[in-house]
């Protein structure tokens, strides 16, 4: 973890000041779910506070569920994102098609706003991060690494949300992408096997990236919405195709052997050569 993310606490400050600094790092998305905090001695050094003050701060943060200690492993940022959609709610929405449709509709609008604000607010550091992710996506695309391409897809959209610099939007999007990564609504990797889709998706991500780099909010919003519209149609096609394949396999299994082989087996004597 980079030392630069922690600022020294002014002399004479209390544990509340340490708590406030770590809270803001979590709120701003600098510290993510699962990130490991430095050890007690090291963190006290970086913050320039006594270890008793640090322990008091960490105890307060853990009591509020923002961090969690694992014996023998250290202290980590707790899974506060996952609680936005509780397990019962995630299971409920996964069972009903309406929720999947509403999910894509919500993503279309909220990601359009996210891309627009990213184009208008992204810093040079934000643009460098987004460009790095796009480069990694292009590499995964060239190597035909479907799983890595799908993982970087989420990483790209998460980074766009980060570039928008709105903490409510940031955490709402991360919660939505958690459902996506967990496959709550559909198997995302399905669409990567469809002819031409991978190239189309990469082109769309390049368009979003290009608009953000140019600072064109309108173009960024339009590119983002067009991308979600395309994904929604591709998912529907992939699911229909998968259903067709399943039915075809069942039909073949039920018949036991290809129809042509059956006709040949039962053909009248003298007709075998004509079949």
C-alpha positions as CSV (number, residue, x, y, z in Angstrom):
1,X,0.0,0.0,0.0
2,X,1.4,3.4,-0.9
3,X,2.7,5.4,2.0
4,X,1.6,8.6,0.3
5,X,-2.1,8.0,1.0
6,X,-1.7,8.6,4.8
7,X,-1.0,12.1,6.1
8,X,0.7,12.8,9.4
9,X,-1.7,13.9,12.2
10,X,-1.0,17.2,13.8
11,X,0.6,17.1,17.2
12,X,-1.9,17.0,20.0
13,X,-4.7,15.6,17.9
14,X,-6.8,12.7,19.2
15,X,-7.9,9.3,17.9
16,X,-10.9,11.0,16.3
17,X,-8.5,12.7,13.8
18,X,-7.1,9.3,12.8
19,X,-10.6,7.9,12.5
20,X,-11.6,10.9,10.3
21,X,-8.6,10.4,7.9
22,X,-9.3,6.7,7.4
23,X,-13.0,7.3,7.0
24,X,-12.3,9.8,4.2
25,X,-9.9,7.3,2.5
26,X,-12.7,4.7,2.5
27,X,-15.4,7.2,1.4
28,X,-13.3,8.5,-1.5
29,X,-12.6,5.0,-2.7
30,X,-8.9,5.3,-2.1
31,X,-9.1,2.4,0.3
32,X,-11.2,-0.4,-1.2
33,X,-12.9,-3.5,0.2
34,X,-10.3,-6.0,1.2
35,X,-7.3,-3.6,1.3
36,X,-4.9,-4.4,4.1
37,X,-3.9,-1.6,6.4
38,X,-0.2,-1.4,7.4
39,X,0.8,-3.0,10.6
40,X,0.2,-1.1,13.8
41,X,3.8,0.1,14.2
42,X,4.1,1.1,10.5
43,X,0.8,2.9,10.4
44,X,1.6,4.8,13.6
45,X,4.8,5.9,12.0
46,X,3.1,7.1,8.9
47,X,0.4,9.0,10.8
48,X,3.0,10.2,13.3
49,X,0.7,9.3,16.3
50,X,1.3,7.2,19.3
51,X,0.3,3.5,19.2
52,X,-2.2,3.9,22.0
53,X,-4.0,6.6,20.0
54,X,-3.9,4.5,16.9
55,X,-5.3,1.4,18.7
56,X,-8.2,3.6,20.0
57,X,-8.9,4.8,16.5
58,X,-8.8,1.3,15.0
59,X,-11.0,-0.1,17.8
60,X,-13.6,2.6,16.9
61,X,-13.5,1.9,13.2
62,X,-13.8,-1.9,13.8
63,X,-16.7,-1.3,16.2
64,X,-18.5,0.5,13.4
65,X,-17.9,-2.2,10.9
66,X,-15.5,-0.2,8.6
67,X,-12.5,-2.4,9.2
68,X,-12.1,-6.0,10.3
69,X,-9.2,-7.8,12.0
70,X,-8.2,-11.3,11.0
71,X,-6.0,-13.1,13.5
72,X,-2.5,-13.6,12.1
73,X,-3.3,-11.8,8.9
74,X,-3.8,-8.1,9.8
75,X,-6.5,-5.4,9.5
76,X,-8.5,-5.0,6.4
77,X,-11.2,-2.6,5.0
78,X,-14.5,-4.4,5.7
79,X,-17.0,-5.4,3.0
80,X,-19.2,-2.4,3.4
81,X,-20.0,-2.3,-0.3
82,X,-21.6,-5.8,-0.2
83,X,-24.1,-4.7,2.4
84,X,-25.8,-2.2,0.1
85,X,-27.3,-5.3,-1.6
86,X,-27.7,-7.8,1.1
87,X,-27.5,-11.6,0.4
88,X,-31.3,-12.1,0.6
89,X,-31.8,-9.1,-1.8
90,X,-29.1,-10.4,-4.3
91,X,-30.8,-13.8,-4.3
92,X,-34.2,-12.3,-4.8
93,X,-33.2,-10.1,-7.8
94,X,-31.3,-13.0,-9.4
95,X,-34.5,-15.1,-9.6
96,X,-36.6,-12.6,-11.6
97,X,-36.1,-11.4,-15.1
98,X,-37.7,-8.0,-14.4
99,X,-34.8,-7.2,-12.0
100,X,-32.2,-7.9,-14.7
101,X,-34.0,-5.6,-17.2
102,X,-34.3,-2.9,-14.5
103,X,-30.6,-3.4,-13.7
104,X,-29.6,-2.7,-17.3
105,X,-31.9,0.3,-17.5
106,X,-30.4,1.7,-14.3
107,X,-26.9,1.1,-15.5
108,X,-27.6,2.9,-18.8
109,X,-28.7,6.1,-17.1
110,X,-26.3,6.1,-14.1
111,X,-23.2,5.2,-16.2
112,X,-24.2,7.9,-18.7
113,X,-24.0,10.4,-15.9
114,X,-20.8,8.9,-14.6
115,X,-19.1,9.1,-18.0
116,X,-20.2,12.7,-18.5
117,X,-18.9,13.8,-15.1
118,X,-15.7,11.8,-15.6
119,X,-15.1,13.7,-18.9
120,X,-15.6,17.0,-17.0
121,X,-13.8,16.2,-13.8
122,X,-11.1,13.7,-14.4
123,X,-7.6,14.7,-13.3
124,X,-4.4,13.8,-15.2
125,X,-3.9,11.0,-12.7
126,X,-7.4,9.7,-13.4
127,X,-6.8,9.8,-17.2
128,X,-3.5,7.9,-16.7
129,X,-5.3,5.2,-14.7
130,X,-8.1,4.8,-17.2
131,X,-5.7,4.7,-20.1
132,X,-3.7,1.9,-18.4
133,X,-6.8,-0.2,-17.9
134,X,-7.8,0.3,-21.6
135,X,-4.2,-0.8,-22.6
136,X,-4.6,-3.9,-20.5
137,X,-8.0,-4.6,-22.1
138,X,-6.5,-4.4,-25.5
139,X,-3.7,-6.8,-24.5
140,X,-6.3,-9.3,-23.1
141,X,-8.3,-8.9,-26.3
142,X,-5.3,-9.7,-28.5
143,X,-4.5,-12.7,-26.3
144,X,-8.1,-13.9,-26.4
145,X,-8.2,-14.1,-22.6
146,X,-11.9,-13.9,-22.1
147,X,-11.9,-14.0,-18.3
148,X,-9.3,-11.3,-18.0
149,X,-11.2,-9.2,-20.6
150,X,-14.4,-9.6,-18.6
151,X,-12.6,-8.7,-15.3
152,X,-11.0,-5.6,-16.9
153,X,-14.4,-4.6,-18.3
154,X,-15.6,-4.1,-14.7
155,X,-12.4,-2.4,-13.7
156,X,-12.8,0.0,-16.6
157,X,-16.3,1.0,-15.6
158,X,-15.3,1.2,-12.0
159,X,-12.5,3.6,-12.9
160,X,-14.9,5.8,-14.9
161,X,-17.1,6.0,-11.8
162,X,-14.0,7.0,-9.7
163,X,-13.2,9.7,-12.3
164,X,-16.6,11.3,-11.8
165,X,-15.6,12.3,-8.2
166,X,-18.9,11.9,-6.5
167,X,-18.7,9.5,-3.6
168,X,-22.4,8.5,-3.6
169,X,-22.1,7.6,-7.3
170,X,-18.8,5.8,-6.7
171,X,-20.2,3.5,-4.0
172,X,-23.5,2.9,-5.7
173,X,-21.7,1.8,-8.9
174,X,-19.3,-0.4,-7.0
175,X,-22.3,-2.1,-5.4
176,X,-23.9,-2.6,-8.9
177,X,-20.6,-4.0,-10.3
178,X,-20.4,-6.4,-7.3
179,X,-23.6,-8.0,-8.5
180,X,-22.2,-8.1,-12.1
181,X,-18.9,-9.7,-11.0
182,X,-20.8,-12.3,-8.9
183,X,-22.9,-13.3,-11.9
184,X,-26.2,-12.5,-10.1
185,X,-28.0,-11.6,-13.3
186,X,-26.2,-13.4,-16.1
187,X,-22.9,-15.0,-17.1
188,X,-21.0,-12.1,-18.6
189,X,-18.4,-14.3,-20.3
190,X,-21.1,-15.8,-22.5
191,X,-21.2,-12.8,-24.7
192,X,-17.4,-12.8,-25.3
193,X,-17.8,-16.0,-27.3
194,X,-20.3,-14.5,-29.7
195,X,-18.9,-13.6,-33.2
196,X,-17.8,-10.0,-33.4
197,X,-18.9,-9.0,-29.9
198,X,-15.5,-8.8,-28.4
199,X,-14.3,-6.4,-31.1
200,X,-17.4,-4.3,-30.7
201,X,-17.1,-4.1,-27.0
202,X,-13.5,-3.0,-27.2
203,X,-14.4,-0.3,-29.8
204,X,-17.1,1.0,-27.4
205,X,-14.7,1.2,-24.5
206,X,-12.3,3.1,-26.7
207,X,-15.1,5.5,-27.6
208,X,-15.9,6.1,-23.9
209,X,-12.2,6.5,-23.1
210,X,-11.7,8.9,-26.0
211,X,-14.5,11.2,-25.0
212,X,-13.3,11.3,-21.4
213,X,-9.8,12.1,-22.6
214,X,-11.2,14.9,-24.8
215,X,-13.2,16.3,-21.9
216,X,-16.4,15.9,-24.0
217,X,-19.2,15.2,-21.5
218,X,-22.0,14.9,-24.1
219,X,-20.0,12.4,-26.2
220,X,-19.0,10.4,-23.1
221,X,-22.6,10.1,-22.0
222,X,-23.8,9.1,-25.5
223,X,-20.9,6.5,-25.8
224,X,-21.7,5.0,-22.4
225,X,-25.4,4.7,-23.1
226,X,-24.8,3.2,-26.6
227,X,-22.5,0.6,-24.9
228,X,-25.1,-0.5,-22.4
229,X,-27.8,-0.7,-25.1
230,X,-25.5,-3.0,-27.1
231,X,-24.7,-5.1,-24.1
232,X,-28.3,-5.6,-23.3
233,X,-29.1,-6.8,-26.8
234,X,-26.0,-9.1,-26.8
235,X,-26.9,-10.7,-23.5
236,X,-30.5,-11.4,-24.8
237,X,-29.0,-13.0,-27.9
238,X,-26.5,-15.0,-25.9
239,X,-29.2,-16.3,-23.6
240,X,-31.5,-17.2,-26.4
241,X,-28.7,-19.0,-28.3
242,X,-27.8,-20.9,-25.1
243,X,-31.4,-21.9,-24.7
244,X,-31.5,-23.1,-28.3
245,X,-28.4,-25.2,-27.9
246,X,-29.7,-26.8,-24.7
247,X,-33.0,-27.8,-26.4
248,X,-31.1,-29.2,-29.4
249,X,-28.9,-31.3,-27.2
250,X,-32.0,-32.6,-25.3
251,X,-33.6,-33.5,-28.6
252,X,-30.6,-35.4,-29.8
253,X,-30.2,-37.1,-26.5
254,X,-33.9,-38.2,-26.6
255,X,-33.5,-39.7,-30.1
256,X,-30.4,-41.6,-29.1
257,X,-28.7,-41.3,-32.5
258,X,-28.6,-39.0,-35.5
259,X,-31.8,-39.4,-37.7
260,X,-29.7,-40.3,-40.8
261,X,-28.1,-43.2,-38.9
262,X,-31.5,-44.5,-37.8
263,X,-32.9,-44.4,-41.4
264,X,-29.9,-46.3,-42.7
265,X,-30.2,-48.9,-40.0
266,X,-33.8,-49.7,-40.8
267,X,-33.7,-49.3,-44.6
268,X,-35.3,-52.1,-46.7
269,X,-32.9,-54.7,-48.3
270,X,-31.5,-53.4,-51.5
271,X,-32.0,-49.8,-50.6
272,X,-28.9,-49.3,-48.4
273,X,-26.7,-48.1,-51.3
274,X,-29.2,-45.5,-52.3
275,X,-29.3,-43.8,-48.8
